[in-house]
Amino acid sequence: MSGERVHRVSHAVEVAAPAGVVYGLIADAVQWPLYFPANVHVERLDYDGVRERLRMWVVADGQVKSWTSSRVQDPARRTVTYRQEQLMEPAASMGGTWSVTELGAERCRLAIDHAFSAAGDRPEDLAWLERATRANARADLSSLQDIARRWSRLDQLVLSFEERLRVHGPAELLYGFLYEAADWSQQVPYVTGVDLDETQAGIQKITMGVRGEDGGEEQVTSVRVCFPHAGRIVFKEPDPRGPVAAHCGEWLIDPDESGVTVIAQHHVVLCEDTLARTAPGTDAATALNRARRQVRARLARESGTLMELAREHAETAVRHLTPAR
């Protein structure tokens, strides 16, 4: 560093869950898009059981920022320290520590301490970093506080599944159909309109009008990170629909010698509070099982429609380009 002043911010909450459970949620950063509102995608680059490197995409003050962090996990002390290597602009340095302190068998204190600086100590950059850091820290702690207190039922609240479709067409055309979401209002029956913003290459913010089976229309927003060379598009819905607290997933184009498989992956956390309000008089287990079926059916229907249309797009192009024999 060239002498910039280091600024520190700290936040803490009490959590109604065992300290080991809360530490496990902090340690498993790959799952953070399900638990933390601002996290869009996390990829683990290296991990030896203690030290790891992560590539992260996070919404900060309305902007999608990306960086690479190194982390050290200490399960005995229940701390995770991190330092950004490839920095989030406009930071000149960024690091901190997560810590979990046991307060009893079913209660603990969760704290996050951040230390950061801005190049040249520019006031506007320092103000932005503090604003974004504080807002995300508060949101992260609140979300984790809510998730962790339901730890004994988390397996029932989390829903993960994937849909696959075999396609005999070029991987590039399949990826192009899924990437060019701006055209979906003319191609996808349940999409009534699309507003796509891609001010950063490969980072898309999409707002779509989506028509449900009952004929009603909803606005759906998603943030997508696109990896064209890997045939991947990962996504996160910041404000998911219905009894869903969090929804993220991935589109994957997987070619082999005889064709291509299109894969749609979905990861969902259901919202117990919404289920209780929308299904009064129904016992919790019945309401939860019904919601799991309904959410899975809706997401499978929507992604299945997109995959079928992508297959038609790719295979039709192949037929048109193949000379008659």
C-alpha positions in Angstrom: 0.0 0.0 0.0 1.1 3.6 -0.6 -0.1 4.9 2.8 -3.8 5.2 2.4 -5.8 5.3 5.7 -7.5 2.1 6.7 -11.1 2.5 7.7 -13.0 -0.1 9.8 -16.6 -1.0 10.2 -18.1 -3.7 12.4 -21.5 -5.3 12.8 -22.8 -8.1 15.0 -26.1 -9.9 15.8 -27.3 -12.6 18.1 -28.5 -15.7 16.4 -30.9 -18.3 17.8 -28.8 -21.3 16.6 -25.8 -23.3 17.8 -22.5 -21.7 17.1 -21.3 -24.7 15.1 -24.3 -24.4 12.7 -23.7 -20.7 12.1 -20.0 -21.2 11.6 -20.8 -23.9 9.0 -22.9 -21.4 7.0 -20.1 -18.8 7.1 -17.5 -21.4 6.0 -19.4 -22.7 3.0 -19.1 -19.6 0.8 -20.2 -21.4 -2.3 -23.7 -21.5 -0.9 -23.8 -17.8 -0.1 -26.0 -16.8 -3.0 -28.7 -18.8 -1.3 -28.2 -17.2 2.1 -26.9 -13.6 1.4 -29.1 -11.2 -0.6 -26.3 -9.4 -2.4 -24.3 -12.5 -3.5 -24.9 -13.5 -7.1 -22.3 -16.2 -7.6 -19.3 -17.7 -5.8 -16.7 -20.0 -7.3 -14.1 -21.8 -5.2 -10.8 -21.7 -7.1 -8.6 -23.5 -4.5 -9.1 -25.2 -1.1 -6.9 -27.3 1.1 -9.3 -27.6 4.0 -8.1 -24.4 5.7 -7.0 -21.9 3.0 -9.1 -21.2 0.0 -9.4 -18.7 -2.9 -12.8 -17.5 -4.0 -14.1 -15.6 -7.1 -17.2 -13.6 -6.1 -19.8 -11.6 -7.8 -21.8 -9.3 -5.5 -24.3 -6.5 -5.9 -22.9 -3.5 -4.0 -24.9 -0.3 -3.9 -26.8 -1.3 -7.1 -23.7 -2.3 -9.0 -22.4 -5.8 -9.7 -18.8 -6.0 -8.4 -16.4 -8.9 -8.7 -13.2 -9.8 -6.9 -11.0 -12.6 -5.8 -10.5 -13.3 -2.1 -8.2 -15.5 -0.1 -9.7 -16.9 3.1 -8.4 -18.8 6.2 -10.9 -21.0 8.1 -10.3 -21.7 11.8 -13.1 -24.0 13.0 -11.6 -24.3 16.5 -11.9 -20.6 17.0 -14.9 -20.3 14.7 -13.3 -17.5 12.7 -12.9 -17.0 8.9 -10.5 -14.2 7.8 -10.4 -12.9 4.3 -8.4 -10.6 2.1 -9.3 -9.4 -1.3 -6.5 -10.2 -3.8 -8.0 -8.9 -7.0 -9.8 -6.0 -5.5 -13.3 -4.6 -5.9 -13.1 -1.1 -7.3 -12.6 1.5 -5.9 -10.8 -0.2 -3.0 -7.1 -0.1 -2.5 -7.4 -2.8 0.2 -10.2 -4.8 1.6 -10.2 -7.5 4.3 -11.9 -8.6 7.5 -13.0 -11.4 9.8 -16.1 -13.3 10.5 -16.4 -14.6 14.0 -18.9 -16.8 15.9 -19.0 -16.7 19.7 -21.0 -19.3 21.6 -23.6 -17.8 24.0 -25.3 -21.1 24.9 -26.3 -24.4 23.4 -28.8 -22.8 21.0 -27.5 -19.2 20.8 -24.4 -17.4 19.5 -23.0 -14.0 18.5 -22.1 -13.5 14.8 -19.8 -10.6 14.0 -18.2 -9.3 10.8 -15.3 -6.8 10.9 -14.2 -5.1 7.7 -11.1 -3.0 7.1 -10.7 -1.1 3.8 -8.9 1.8 2.1 -9.4 3.7 -1.1 -6.6 4.8 -3.5 -5.5 8.3 -2.7 -8.1 8.5 0.2 -10.6 10.0 -2.2 -13.6 11.0 -0.1 -16.2 10.0 -2.7 -14.6 6.5 -3.0 -14.4 6.1 0.8 -18.0 7.2 1.2 -19.1 4.6 -1.4 -17.1 1.8 0.1 -18.4 2.5 3.6 -22.0 2.8 2.3 -21.8 -0.4 0.3 -20.0 -2.4 3.0 -22.4 -1.3 5.8 -25.5 -2.0 3.7 -24.3 -5.5 2.6 -23.1 -6.4 6.1 -26.4 -5.5 7.7 -28.3 -7.4 5.0 -26.0 -10.5 5.2 -26.3 -10.7 9.0 -30.1 -10.3 9.0 -30.5 -12.9 6.3 -28.1 -15.4 8.1 -29.8 -14.7 11.4 -33.2 -15.7 9.8 -31.8 -18.7 8.0 -29.8 -20.0 10.9 -32.7 -20.0 13.4 -34.4 -22.4 11.1 -31.4 -24.7 11.0 -33.3 -27.8 12.1 -35.6 -27.5 9.2 -33.2 -26.2 6.6 -33.0 -29.4 4.6 -36.8 -29.2 4.1 -36.7 -25.5 3.2 -33.9 -25.9 0.6 -34.9 -27.3 -2.8 -32.3 -28.2 -5.5 -32.9 -29.9 -8.8 -32.0 -29.8 -12.5 -33.6 -30.4 -15.8 -31.7 -31.9 -18.8 -32.5 -31.9 -22.5 -30.6 -33.6 -25.3 -30.0 -31.5 -28.5 -28.6 -32.3 -31.9 -27.4 -28.9 -32.8 -24.4 -26.5 -32.3 -23.6 -25.5 -28.7 -23.0 -21.9 -29.9 -26.6 -21.6 -31.1 -28.0 -23.0 -27.8 -25.9 -20.6 -25.8 -26.8 -17.7 -28.0 -30.5 -18.3 -27.5 -30.1 -18.4 -23.7 -27.7 -15.4 -23.7 -29.9 -13.1 -25.9 -32.7 -12.8 -23.4 -33.6 -9.4 -24.9 -35.4 -11.3 -27.7 -37.4 -13.6 -25.5 -40.6 -11.5 -25.6 -40.9 -12.4 -29.3 -39.8 -16.1 -28.7 -41.0 -17.3 -25.3 -44.8 -17.6 -24.9 -44.9 -16.7 -21.2 -42.6 -13.6 -21.5 -44.5 -10.4 -22.2 -41.5 -8.0 -22.2 -37.8 -7.8 -21.4 -35.6 -4.9 -20.2 -31.9 -6.0 -20.4 -29.0 -4.0 -19.1 -25.5 -5.1 -19.9 -23.3 -2.1 -19.1 -20.5 -4.6 -18.1 -19.6 -7.3 -20.5 -21.0 -10.6 -19.4 -23.0 -9.1 -16.5 -26.7 -8.8 -17.3 -29.5 -7.3 -15.3 -32.8 -8.5 -16.7 -36.4 -7.4 -15.8 -39.1 -9.5 -17.5 -42.8 -9.6 -17.5 -43.9 -13.2 -16.9 -47.4 -14.5 -17.4 -48.4 -17.3 -15.0 -50.7 -20.2 -15.6 -53.6 -18.2 -14.2 -53.1 -15.5 -16.7 -51.7 -13.0 -14.2 -48.5 -11.2 -14.9 -45.5 -10.6 -12.6 -42.3 -8.7 -12.9 -39.2 -10.9 -12.5 -35.7 -9.5 -12.0 -32.5 -11.5 -12.3 -28.8 -10.8 -12.3 -26.8 -13.1 -14.6 -23.1 -13.7 -15.0 -22.2 -15.1 -18.4 -19.2 -17.4 -19.2 -19.5 -17.9 -23.0 -16.2 -19.9 -23.4 -17.5 -22.4 -20.7 -21.0 -22.4 -22.0 -22.4 -21.3 -18.6 -24.8 -18.6 -17.4 -25.3 -18.3 -13.7 -28.2 -16.3 -12.3 -29.7 -14.9 -9.1 -33.3 -13.5 -8.6 -32.9 -10.7 -6.0 -36.7 -10.6 -5.4 -38.0 -14.1 -6.0 -41.7 -14.8 -6.5 -44.2 -16.6 -4.3 -43.2 -18.5 -1.2 -39.5 -18.3 -2.2 -36.9 -16.5 0.0 -34.0 -17.1 -2.4 -33.6 -18.5 -6.0 -30.4 -18.9 -7.9 -29.1 -21.3 -10.5 -27.2 -22.0 -13.7 -27.6 -22.7 -17.4 -25.0 -25.1 -18.7 -24.3 -26.2 -22.3 -22.4 -29.5 -22.2 -21.2 -30.8 -25.6 -19.9 -34.3 -26.4 -19.1 -36.3 -29.5 -22.7 -36.9 -30.5 -24.5 -33.7 -29.5 -25.2 -31.3 -26.7 -27.0 -31.5 -23.3 -28.6 -28.4 -22.0 -28.9 -28.3 -18.2 -30.9 -26.0 -16.1 -30.0 -26.0 -12.4 -32.2 -24.4 -9.7 -31.5 -23.8 -6.0 -34.3 -22.4 -3.8 -34.9 -21.5 -0.2 -38.6 -21.5 0.7 -40.0 -18.9 3.0 -41.7 -20.3 6.1 -43.3 -17.0 7.0 -45.0 -16.7 3.6 -46.2 -20.3 3.8 -47.9 -19.6 7.1 -49.7 -16.5 5.8 -50.8 -18.1 2.5 -51.9 -21.4 3.9 -53.8 -20.6 7.2 -55.2 -23.6 8.9 -52.8 -26.0 7.1 -50.2 -27.8 9.2 -46.6 -26.7 8.5 -45.4 -30.0 7.0 -48.3 -30.1 4.5 -47.9 -26.5 3.5 -44.2 -27.0 3.0 -44.5 -30.1 0.9 -47.2 -28.5 -1.3 -44.9 -25.4 -1.8 -42.0 -27.6 -2.7 -44.1 -29.4 -5.4 -45.6 -26.1 -6.8 -42.3 -24.2 -6.9 -40.5 -27.1 -8.6 -43.3 -27.5 -11.1 -43.3 -23.8 -12.0 -39.5 -23.5 -12.4 -39.3 -26.8 -14.3 -42.1 -25.6 -16.6 -40.4 -22.3 -17.3 -36.9 -23.6 -17.8 -38.2 -26.6 -19.8 -40.0 -24.2 -22.2 -36.8 -22.3 -22.7 -34.8 -25.4 -23.3 -37.3 -26.7 -25.9 -37.2 -23.4 -27.7 -33.4 -23.3 -27.6 -33.3 -26.8 -29.1 -35.8 -25.8 -31.8 -33.6 -22.8 -32.6 -30.4 -24.8 -32.8 -31.8 -27.8 -34.7 -33.8 -25.7 -37.2 -30.6 -23.8 -38.0 -28.8 -27.0 -38.6 -31.5 -28.3 -41.0 -31.4 -25.1 -42.9 -27.7 -25.1 -43.2 -27.3 -28.8 -44.1 -27.4 -29.3 -47.9 -30.0 -31.7 -49.3 -28.5 -35.0 -50.4 
